[in-house]
Amino acid sequence: MTESNGFRKPNVLWICTDQQRYDTIGALGNETIRTPNIDGLVNGGVAFTRAYCQNPICQPSRASFMTGLYPSTLHVNGNGVNTFPENVPLISKLFADAGYRCGLVGKLHLNAAYDGVEKRVDDGYSYWHYSHTPHWQTANDPSKGHDYVQWVAAQGEDLEAVLADPEGVPDRLHHTTWCAEKTKEFMVQNCDTPWFVNLNMFYPHPPFNPPREYLDLYDPDAMPGPLYRESDLAEQKRLDLIPVQREAAPPDQLAVGHREGQTGNYLGGRQDAGAMKAHYYALITHIDDHIGCLLDVLEETGQREHTIVIFTSDHGEFLGDHGLIYKGCRFYECMTRVPLIWNWPGQFESGVQASGLVELIDIAPTLLDLAGLEIPDHMQGCSLRPVLCGDASPDTIREFVRSEYYDAQGGKNRDGKSGFGTMYRDDRYKLVVYHGYDLGELYDLEEDPGEFENRWDDPEFRDLKLDLMKKSFDASMLITDWGGVPVVRRTPGSRF
């Protein structure tokens, strides 16, 4: 579709993985992992190297970046929330209303997923191939709406047996493969009209079951170790009122194993950070190969030059850092900082690694701006178009970024209370406040990028802490939902 002014609306291929931390891309400094296709997106586009999610848990993070609003403003604060505000449009709905063909492949997670299926909202998707997760115990009932389950069954395979294979899930039956196949189908079917597709891959979220040939690429005993010091155990013990999915442990004693409702092989019985990282990296390399296939389809169908490709993730993974695994109410870089790569040949800057602070809520307004669509006033993100197009500095974007956790997993601590925390991070310092307790964290990320030296109780940092707490409080207040807009506004100088 080309408008009368000659502007052709760009396609949007938005690839979002699940639980992928920022430091898992070869071209961005990881010398161990193999990601040649994502590296190509980095080298030919703009990579924001300090991009932060607005919540370290799936559902609130996804609801946030799909609307351009902070989770607490949107009132979607945790996993398991079964309501979504009807008056806030998704970015996919805005594109659909503008004449785009919109598709969803994989996970969405804007509502609670009972038995692995969630209630749909007015999402704008006319192409819907949904699978919240490949490994629910009830997933073998095709009537539940698990498209991936039906795809496996159509190949004459039993899903439970596939997931339990100690050699890992074969590529031809893997959830990542299904995601890629359905996305290719969508792109080929819609060559003649502008399209927008959310490809939401489930991995590298656990269970860690890559195809065997990908796991063989990585030697668990040769993997770089996590960010860990013995002092981490005492620090996590101090914070143990604030819930995480697993208690802290040394890197060779991690409690990696089955979670309720899941099947699948976990690390060949090993419980160490090296095995965990090898499986995690193998899943990412598997994803990378399929991204390469998607890019090939765009080239073969003549769509690459007018397709915006975004690569990101909803939040990170501890992966043994500070003695922790999986996720929870913490705001370390490994949890809140994620990949964010934009690529559009001939339109965006090439080979730029932008160090300026950005948030995932910036994605929605940026896409609207690039497509020539109006950005709604309610959106709290800002357009990154000037940086992408070389009209603004890539190294100074936001003054600060913030993330929040408001009982996001419904977890209770040993006192029967829930975790509430906020993070405020400027160019140098990170402040974390755990609300309801005299607990927090303060890091000088310039001197201590590994976040080992917590200055929360350091007298020398008292004034800085108070200043950052005031700024964090202001930031939290200024994104509060104001409620309805007044019907009658006061005139200047009026008392009423």
N, C-alpha and C positions, 0 to 999 in steps of 0.2 A: 504494500500500500504506500503510494507516494502522494503527498499532499500537493495542492495547487502551487505552493511556493517551492516545490522541488525537494522538500525534506522527506526523506523516507524514514518512517518510524523504525527504530532498531529493535531487533529481537533481544530477548533477555534469557540467557541460560544461567540460572542461579544455583550453584552447587553448594550444598551445605552438608558437611559431615556432622557426626555426633561425637562430642567429647574429644575433640582433637586440639591439643595444645599448640601454642604458637611456634615452638622450636622443633618442628617436625618436617621441615622442607629443606631440601639440599641447597637450593640457590640462596636461601636465607641463613646459611651458616651451619647446618647440620651435615657433618662430613661422613656420617654413618648411614643415614637413610637414603634410599633410592627413590627419587621422585622426578624423573626426567620430564614428564609432561606438565606437572605443576611448575617445575623450574622454567619451562618454556613460557608459561603464562607470566611468571615473574619477570623474566628477561625481556619480554615483549610488552610489558604493561607497567602498572603501578602497584607496588606492594606496600601496604600500610603496616609498618613493623611494630607499631604500638597501638593496636586496635583492641578494645575492651568490650566484653559482653556486659549487659546490665544486670545479670543474675547468673550465678554459677550452676544453676539447675535448669534442666531442659525446658519445661513448659513456660515458665515466666520469661526466659530468655527469648524463646521463639515468638511468643505473643508480642514481646517488646519490639523485636526487629521487623516483624510483619506489620506493625502499625506505626512505628516511629515514635513510640511512647515508652516511658519508663514503666516497669511492671506495677509499681505502686500507684501510679497515675491511672493505669488501665484497670487496676483491681484484679489482675491475674498474677498472684504472688507466689504460687507454688505448684508442684506436681499434684495431681489429683483434684484440682479445682474444676468443677463441672459447670461453670457459667462463663460466658464470654459476652462482653457488653455489645448490645445490638446497635448502638449508635456510633461505633467506631469502625470504619471500613478497613479491611485488609488491603495491603498494597496490591494483591492479586485482583481484588474486586475493582479497585480504581483503574487498573489496566484493562480489565474486561469491559468496564463501562466505556472505556475510550476506544473500543473496537478490537482489542487484542483477543486472540485465542489463548486461553490460559490453561495450564496443566499442572497437576500435582502427581509426583511419583515418589513413593516411599512414605516417610514419616511426616506428620504435620504437627500434632501434639499442641493444639490450642485449647483443648478440653481434656478432661480426664479420659483415659482409655480403659474402660471396663472390658475385661476379656480381650484387651488389645485393640478395641475399636472405639473411636470417639464420635461424639455427636457433631455433625457438620454445622458450620455457621454459613452465612451468606458470603461464600469465599470467592465466587467468580470463576471457579474451575469447571470447564466443560469436559476436560480430559482428566479422569480421576482413577489412578491406580495406586491404591493406598495399602500400606502395611506398616503399622506402628512399630512392630518388632517381629523378628523371625522366630522367636523362641518361647512364645506363651504356651503353657500346657494345653489350653483350650484351642490352640490355633488350628488343629487338624479338622475342625468343623468349618467347611467352606462357606456355610451360610452366614458366618460371623462377619464376612466382608474382608477377609485377609487375601488380597490379590496375590501376594507372593505364595501363600499356601496353595492356592488353586493352580498357580504356575508350576510348582513342584509336582503336584498331583497329576497334572496334565502330562508330565514326563514319566509317569508310572512309578514315582518314587514316594516313599513314606518319609514325611518330614522329620518325625522323631528319630528315625534311624539315621537320616542324613545329618542332623545336628549332633548326634551322639558319636559320630565316627571319630575315633581317636586320631585319625590322620588329618582331621580338619574337614571342613565342608568343601567338596570339589568345586572348582571354578564354575562349571556348567550349571550347578545348582545353588550357587551362593546368592545371598540376598543382594550383594553389591552388583553381581552380574544381572540379576532381574531388574534392578534399578536402571542400569545402563541400557538394557534392551528396550525397556518401555520408553525411556527418554529418546532413544534413537527413533523409535516408531513415531513418537509425537513430532519430532523435528522434520522427519521425512514427509509426514502427512500434511504439514502446514507450511510447505515451501513458499506458497503464494500469498501468505497473509502474515502480518506481524504477530509474533507469538511471545509468550512469557511462560517459562516453566520453572517451577521449584522442584529441583532434584534433591531430595532430602535422604541421603544415605544413612543407614543405621550405624555403620561402623566408622571409627574404631572402638566404639562403645563395647563393653563386654557383653556376651562371652567372647573370649579371644580365640576364634576358630577360623583362621585363614586357611586357604588351600595349602596343602603340604608343600607344593613347589615354591610358594612364597615364603613359608616359614624356613625352608632350607636356605634362603638367602642370608639368614642372620644367625650367627652363633651366639647363643645366650651368654656364654662365658666370655665373650669378647665385647659385649655391649658396654658403652660408657655408663658409669654409675649415676644414681640420682643425686640431686642436691641434698646432702645429708651430713649432719654432724651429730655426735653423741648427745650434744646439748638439746637437740630437737625433741628427744623423748621427754625431758623435763618440761620443755616449753609446751608441748602438746598436753602433758598432764596438767599443767597450769590452766590450759584452755579447755579441759575436758567437760566443762559444763555446756560447751557449745558443740552441737552434734555434727559428727562426720560419719561416713558409712563404715569405716573400720578404725579400730584403735591403732595408734601409732606403734610401730615396731621397727627394728633394724632391717636394713635392706635384704638380708638373707633369711628373714623370718616373717615375711608379709603374709597376711591371712587372705591370700588369693584363692577363691574357691567358688563353689556353687552359691547362687543366690536363689531365694525362694521363687518358684515359678519359672525357673530357667533350666535348660538342659545344655549339654555340650561339654566338650573336653576343655579343661582348664590347665594350660601350661604343662601338660604331660605329667601332672602330679607335683611339679615343682612349686615352691612358695617364695621365690626370690625375685628381686627387681630385674635381674638380667633376663630371666625367662619371660617375665611380663613385658619388658620393653621389646624383646625380639618378636613376640606375638603381635604386639601393638604396631610396631613398625611394618611387619609383614602385611597387616590389614591395610595400612596406608599405601604401601606399594601396590597392593592389589587394586585399591581405589584409583591410584594414579594410572595404571594401565588402562582401566576402563575410561578414564577421562581422555586419554589419548585416542581411544576409539570414537568417542563423542566428537572430538575436534576433527577427526578424519571425516566423519559424516558431514559436518558443517562445510568442510572443504569440498567434498565430493558433490554436494548439492548446491554449491555456489552461494552459501549463506554466511560464510565466515566473516566477510568484510562488513556486514551489517548486523553482526551479533555481538552484544555485550556479554562477556563471560565473567562471572563473579565466583570466587572460591572463598569459602569461610567455614566456620563451625559455630555451634551454639555456645560452647564453653569448653574448658580444658579438662585435664586429668592429672591427678597427683603423680601417678606413676612412680611412687616411692619417694618423691621429694618430701623432705621433713618427716620421713617415716610413715607417710600416709598413702593410701591408694583410693581409686575411684573419685568421689566428690563429696561435697558437704559444705558446711558453713565456714569456709575459709576464703581468703581473698589473695592468696599468693599469685604470682605471675602465672604459674602453671595452670591455675584455675580460671582466671579472669581474662587473660591475654590470649587472643586467638589469631589465626591467619585471616587476612583480608586482602585479597588480590583482585584487581580489576584489569580487564584486558579487552581492548577494542581496536583492532589494527587500523592504523591511519587516523584515528580519532583521539586516542589517549597518548600521553607521554609513554616512552618506551624505556624499560630498564631503570625505572625510578624506584628507589626504596625510601619511602616517605617516613620520616621518624616522628612526625607530629602526632600528638594524641588525638585519637578518634574513637567513636563509639559505634556499636552495631546499629543503634537507632538512626545513624546517618545514612544507612543504605537506602531506606524507602524514599526519603526526599531527594536523594541523589538520582535514583532511577527515574522518578517523576520529572526532574529537571532535565535529564538527558533525553527523555522521550517527548519533551515539549509539553508536558502536562502540568497543571496547576498543583502546587504544593499546599495542602490544607493548612489553615492557620493553627490547628491543634497539634500538629506534629512538633515534637521537641528535638528531633535531630536536625542537622544542618547539611546542606548539599555540599558534596565534595567535588562537584564538577570543576570549579576553578583549579583545584590541585590536579585533577585528572587531565585537564586540558592544558596545563602548563601556565595558567594565568595567576597562580598564587603559590606561595612558598610551600613545599612539601614538608618542611620541618617545623613550622609553627602553625598549628591549626586550632586546637582547643586549649584553653587555659588549664582545664582539668577534665578528668573523666570520673565517673562514679559507678558503683555497682551496689546491689542490695540483696539481702536475704531475709525475707520475712516469713519464718517458719515454712520454708519452701518445700520441705519434704515431710512435714508433719511429724518430725522426729522429736522425741522427748529425751531430755537428759536424765541423770540419776535423781534429780530433784523433781522430776515430773514436769519440767518447764521446757519451753521451746526456744529455738535460737533465732535471734533477731540481730542482724549486723548490717553496717553500711561501710563502704569503702570510698575514700576520697583520695585521688592520686593526681598530683600535679607533675610538672616536668621532672622534679627531683625526689619528692617525698610521697610516701603512702601512709595514710592514716586509716586505721580500721577501728571502729567502735562496736563493741558487742553490748547492745542495749539491755538495760535491766541488771547489769553486773558492773563491777569496777574492773572490767577487763577490756583490753584493747591492744593494738599493735601500732608501732610507728617505725618506719624504716627510711633510712637515707639510701635511696636506690643508686645514687652515684657512687657512694663509698661501699655499699653493701648490696650489690645486685642480687645476691642469692637469698636475701631476706633471712639472715641468721641472727642479726643483732637487733633485737626488739628494744627500742628506746622509749617505750611507753612510760616506764617508771624512772627514767633517767632525769635527774634534776637539771642537767645541762640542756635538755630538750623541752623543759616545761613551757617556756614561752612559745616556742614553735608549736607544741602540741595544742595549746590553747588557741592559737591563731588558726591552725588547721581545723580544729573542732568547730570554731565559729564559721569558717568557710563551708565546712561540710554541712552544718546545720542550715545555713542559708541555702545551699544547693538543694537540700532535701525539702525545705519549705517552698522553694520557688517552683518545684515540679509537682506540688500537691494539686490534686483535682479540685478545681474551684467550684464544681457543680454547674448548675445552669447559668446561662448568660442572662443578665437582667434585661427585661423587656424595655424599660425606660432608663436611659442613662442620664446621670446628672449633667447639667450644663456647667461650664466653668464658673466658679464663684458662687454656685448655688449651695445652700445648706441642705438641700433635700435631693 
